[in-house]
Amino acid sequence: MASNTSICGICSLRQITKVCKYWCPGCEEGICDECKEHHKLLKATRSHEPIPISNYKSLPSFITGIQQSCIYHNEQYQQYCVEHALPICFKCINDHRKCNVTTLEKVTNNFKTSEQFLDLESRLDDLLQNFDRIEQNRNSNMTNIDERKTQLVKEIRQKRAEINKHLDNLERQIIEKLGEKECQSKECIQKVLSILKEKETMVTKCQTNFLYIKQYATDLQTFLGIKDIEKEITTNGQHIKGCCMSEEGLFVHRSFFQKSLIAIASNNKLKHKMQLDPSNGFDITLIDETTVAITDGNLGKVRH
């Protein structure tokens, strides 16, 4: 657990109060400018890499809250239990005799360049790009609805000079129905945009945390804390993966719960629906306006 991030931990032990300018992840305490110089010279701490305290405070709380010493034995973590997914000290090994235990250095070394880390970074970028594409398309639909309404009202009023009282009444009815359809369509689109905004905010926060972790967190903090972001993305982003937009304005996506491929027209009406048994499918892309390629999440294959 992180100690006081406002004052120098070393000076505090000497009954001196100094504002800390740096944070040492290895010692888990703040240090001032003077102590930082001594820190670099001491044999026990010269391998440590202090970071500016402002950078440390930019890390999310679930990262700064990760302890680097055993809470039971107050010793540095040196080993990692694969079965329990936990870092352990040498004294904890007795409780993990039957487990697959490896060195902590082996699992954390170069983790920020590992396939797992880079894949999560790519998934965050892909999610935000999908949000942006869908949002742009929905906003474009709203503009088209306004333009279409204006066009229809103009045509109706042009006919008004050519028809009798009966058609005047028909004009009123058509405009009323048109307004209702406009409200319904905009309401549906606004619901989609509202959901997208919530998801986008969540993923943006995850991406911000991810960048701070990438720049400032230790390998241990990164290795243990990255699972929180993976869980958040898996929980909140799983229904976004597997969607695309055709040139004709069809929103094509994979329905996880209905186990089917669904195409929605710009007027929010169901255009096509195709079952995906025996697999739910994983991700999709358009080959052309009549062909969709679907990756199989279970079998690792592509279906057309």
C-alpha positions in Angstrom: 0.0 0.0 0.0 1.4 3.4 -0.9 2.6 5.6 2.0 2.1 9.3 2.4 2.6 10.9 -1.1 3.0 14.4 0.2 6.1 14.3 2.3 9.5 12.7 1.9 9.5 9.3 3.7 13.2 9.3 4.5 13.2 12.9 5.9 10.1 12.0 8.0 12.1 9.2 9.7 14.6 11.9 10.7 11.8 14.1 12.1 12.1 16.5 9.2 9.2 17.5 7.0 10.0 18.0 3.3 7.7 18.0 0.3 8.4 15.0 -1.8 9.1 15.6 -5.5 9.5 12.0 -6.6 8.0 8.5 -5.9 10.1 5.4 -5.7 8.1 2.3 -6.7 10.7 0.0 -5.2 10.6 1.6 -1.8 6.9 2.5 -2.0 7.5 6.0 -0.6 8.0 9.6 -1.7 11.5 11.2 -1.7 12.7 14.8 -1.9 15.3 16.2 -4.3 18.1 15.8 -1.8 17.2 12.2 -0.9 16.8 11.3 -4.6 20.5 12.0 -5.1 21.5 9.7 -2.2 19.0 7.2 -3.5 20.9 6.9 -6.8 24.2 6.4 -4.9 23.2 3.7 -2.4 24.0 0.2 -3.6 20.6 -1.1 -2.3 18.6 1.5 -4.2 20.7 2.6 -7.2 18.7 0.2 -9.4 15.4 1.9 -8.4 13.8 4.3 -10.9 12.0 7.1 -9.1 9.3 8.9 -11.1 7.9 12.5 -10.6 5.2 12.5 -8.0 2.8 14.1 -10.5 3.2 11.0 -12.7 2.6 8.7 -9.9 -0.6 10.5 -8.8 -1.9 10.1 -12.4 -2.0 6.3 -12.0 -5.4 4.8 -11.2 -6.1 3.9 -7.6 -6.3 0.1 -8.3 -2.6 0.3 -9.5 -1.2 2.5 -6.7 -3.0 0.3 -4.2 -1.1 -2.9 -5.3 1.3 -3.9 -2.6 4.8 -5.0 -3.5 5.5 -6.7 -0.2 3.8 -9.7 1.4 1.0 -8.6 3.8 1.6 -11.7 5.9 5.4 -11.8 6.2 6.4 -8.2 5.3 8.9 -9.4 2.7 9.3 -8.5 -0.9 7.5 -10.7 -3.4 9.9 -12.9 -5.2 7.8 -15.8 -6.5 4.5 -16.1 -8.4 1.9 -18.9 -8.0 0.4 -19.6 -11.4 -2.5 -21.6 -10.1 -3.7 -18.9 -7.7 -2.5 -16.0 -9.9 -0.8 -14.4 -6.8 2.6 -13.0 -6.0 4.2 -14.7 -3.0 7.3 -14.3 -0.8 9.7 -17.1 0.0 7.9 -17.7 3.3 4.6 -18.3 1.5 6.0 -21.2 -0.5 5.1 -23.6 2.2 1.4 -22.9 1.5 1.9 -23.4 -2.3 3.9 -26.6 -2.3 1.6 -28.4 -4.7 1.2 -25.3 -7.0 3.0 -24.3 -10.1 5.4 -21.6 -8.8 7.8 -19.6 -10.9 9.9 -16.5 -10.3 8.1 -13.1 -10.3 10.8 -11.7 -12.5 10.0 -14.3 -15.2 6.3 -13.4 -15.4 6.8 -9.6 -15.1 9.9 -9.0 -17.1 9.1 -7.1 -20.4 5.3 -7.5 -19.7 4.6 -4.2 -21.3 5.8 -5.6 -24.6 4.0 -8.9 -24.2 1.3 -10.1 -26.6 -1.3 -9.9 -23.8 -0.5 -6.3 -23.0 -0.3 -5.2 -26.7 -3.5 -7.0 -27.5 -5.4 -5.1 -24.8 -4.0 -1.9 -26.1 -5.2 -2.7 -29.6 -8.6 -3.7 -28.3 -9.0 -0.4 -26.5 -8.2 1.5 -29.8 -10.5 -0.7 -31.8 -13.4 -0.1 -29.4 -13.0 3.7 -29.6 -12.8 3.6 -33.4 -16.0 1.5 -33.5 -17.8 4.0 -31.2 -16.7 6.9 -33.5 -17.8 5.2 -36.7 -21.2 4.3 -35.3 -21.7 7.7 -33.7 -20.9 9.4 -37.0 -23.3 7.2 -38.9 -26.2 7.8 -36.4 -25.6 11.6 -36.5 -25.7 11.4 -40.3 -29.0 9.6 -40.1 -30.4 12.4 -37.9 -29.4 15.0 -40.5 -30.9 12.9 -43.3 -34.2 12.7 -41.3 -34.3 16.5 -41.0 -33.5 17.0 -44.7 -36.1 14.4 -45.7 -38.8 16.0 -43.5 -38.1 19.4 -45.0 -38.3 18.0 -48.5 -41.6 16.2 -47.8 -43.2 19.2 -46.2 -42.2 21.3 -49.3 -43.7 18.8 -51.7 -46.9 18.6 -49.7 -47.4 22.4 -49.6 -46.8 22.5 -53.4 -49.7 20.1 -53.9 -51.9 22.2 -51.6 -52.4 24.8 -54.3 -53.6 22.1 -56.7 -56.1 20.2 -54.6 -59.3 20.9 -52.8 -60.4 21.0 -49.2 -60.3 17.3 -48.9 -56.6 17.2 -49.8 -55.9 20.1 -47.4 -57.2 17.8 -44.6 -55.0 14.9 -46.1 -52.0 17.3 -45.9 -52.5 17.9 -42.2 -52.8 14.2 -41.5 -49.6 13.3 -43.5 -47.6 16.1 -41.7 -48.8 14.9 -38.3 -47.8 11.3 -39.1 -44.5 12.5 -40.5 -43.7 14.3 -37.2 -44.5 11.2 -35.2 -42.2 9.1 -37.4 -39.5 11.8 -37.0 -39.8 11.7 -33.2 -39.8 7.9 -33.1 -36.7 7.7 -35.3 -34.8 10.4 -33.4 -35.7 8.8 -30.1 -34.4 5.4 -31.2 -31.2 7.0 -32.5 -30.8 9.1 -29.4 -31.0 5.9 -27.2 -28.3 4.3 -29.3 -26.1 7.4 -29.0 -26.7 7.6 -25.2 -25.6 4.0 -24.8 -22.6 4.6 -27.1 -21.6 7.6 -25.0 -21.6 5.7 -21.8 -19.5 2.9 -23.3 -17.2 5.4 -24.9 -16.7 7.2 -21.6 -15.9 3.9 -19.9 -13.4 2.9 -22.6 -11.8 6.3 -22.7 -11.2 6.1 -19.0 -9.7 2.6 -19.4 -7.5 3.9 -22.2 -6.3 6.8 -20.1 -5.5 4.5 -17.2 -3.8 2.2 -19.6 -1.5 4.9 -20.9 -0.6 6.0 -17.4 0.1 2.4 -16.5 2.2 1.9 -19.6 4.3 5.0 -18.8 4.6 5.0 -15.0 3.5 1.7 -13.4 6.1 -0.9 -12.4 6.1 -4.3 -14.2 4.4 -5.9 -11.1 1.8 -3.2 -10.9 1.2 -3.6 -14.7 1.0 -7.3 -14.6 -1.4 -7.5 -11.7 -3.5 -4.3 -12.4 -4.0 -5.0 -16.1 -6.5 -7.7 -15.2 -8.9 -5.0 -14.0 -8.9 -3.3 -17.3 -9.3 -6.6 -19.2 -12.3 -7.5 -17.0 -13.8 -4.0 -17.6 -13.4 -4.3 -21.4 -14.7 -7.9 -21.4 -17.7 -7.0 -19.3 -18.7 -3.7 -21.1 -17.3 -4.1 -24.6 -18.2 -7.6 -25.6 -21.4 -6.7 -27.3 -19.7 -3.9 -29.4 -17.2 -6.3 -31.1 -18.6 -7.8 -34.2 -20.3 -4.9 -36.1 -19.8 -2.9 -39.3 -21.6 -0.4 -41.5 -22.4 -1.0 -45.2 -22.3 1.7 -47.9 -26.1 1.4 -48.2 -26.4 2.4 -44.5 -27.1 -1.1 -43.1 -25.8 -1.6 -39.5 -24.7 -5.2 -39.4 -23.8 -6.8 -36.1 -23.5 -10.1 -34.3 -26.1 -10.7 -31.6 -24.5 -12.6 -28.7 -27.8 -13.5 -27.1 -29.8 -14.4 -30.3 -26.8 -16.3 -31.8 -27.5 -14.6 -35.1 -26.3 -12.0 -37.7 -28.6 -9.0 -37.8 -28.8 -6.2 -40.3 -30.7 -3.0 -39.3 -31.7 -0.4 -41.9 -31.2 3.4 -41.3 -34.9 3.6 -40.4 -34.2 1.2 -37.5 -36.2 -1.6 -39.1 -34.9 -5.2 -39.3 -33.6 -5.9 -42.8 -32.0 -9.3 -42.5 -31.5 -12.0 -39.8 -29.4 -15.1 -40.1 -28.7 -17.8 -37.5 -25.1 -18.5 -36.6 -25.4 -22.1 -35.2 -23.4 -24.0 -34.1 -21.1 -21.1 -33.2 -22.1 -17.6 -32.1 -19.4 -16.1 -34.3 -16.8 -13.6 -33.0 -16.1 -10.7 -35.3 -17.4 -9.7 -38.8 -16.4 -7.6 -41.8 -18.0 -6.8 -45.1 -16.5 -8.3 -48.2 -19.0 -6.5 -50.5 -22.7 -5.4 -50.2 -23.9 -9.0 -50.4 -21.1 -11.0 -48.6 -20.1 -10.9 -44.9 -17.1 -12.7 -43.4 -17.5 -14.0 -39.9 -14.7 -15.2 -37.6 -15.5 -18.2 -35.5 -14.6 -17.5 -31.8 -14.7 -21.2 -30.8 -13.1 -22.9 -33.8 -10.7 -20.1 -35.0 -12.1 -20.3 -38.6 -13.7 -17.8 -41.0 -17.2 -18.4 -42.4 -18.7 -16.6 -45.4 
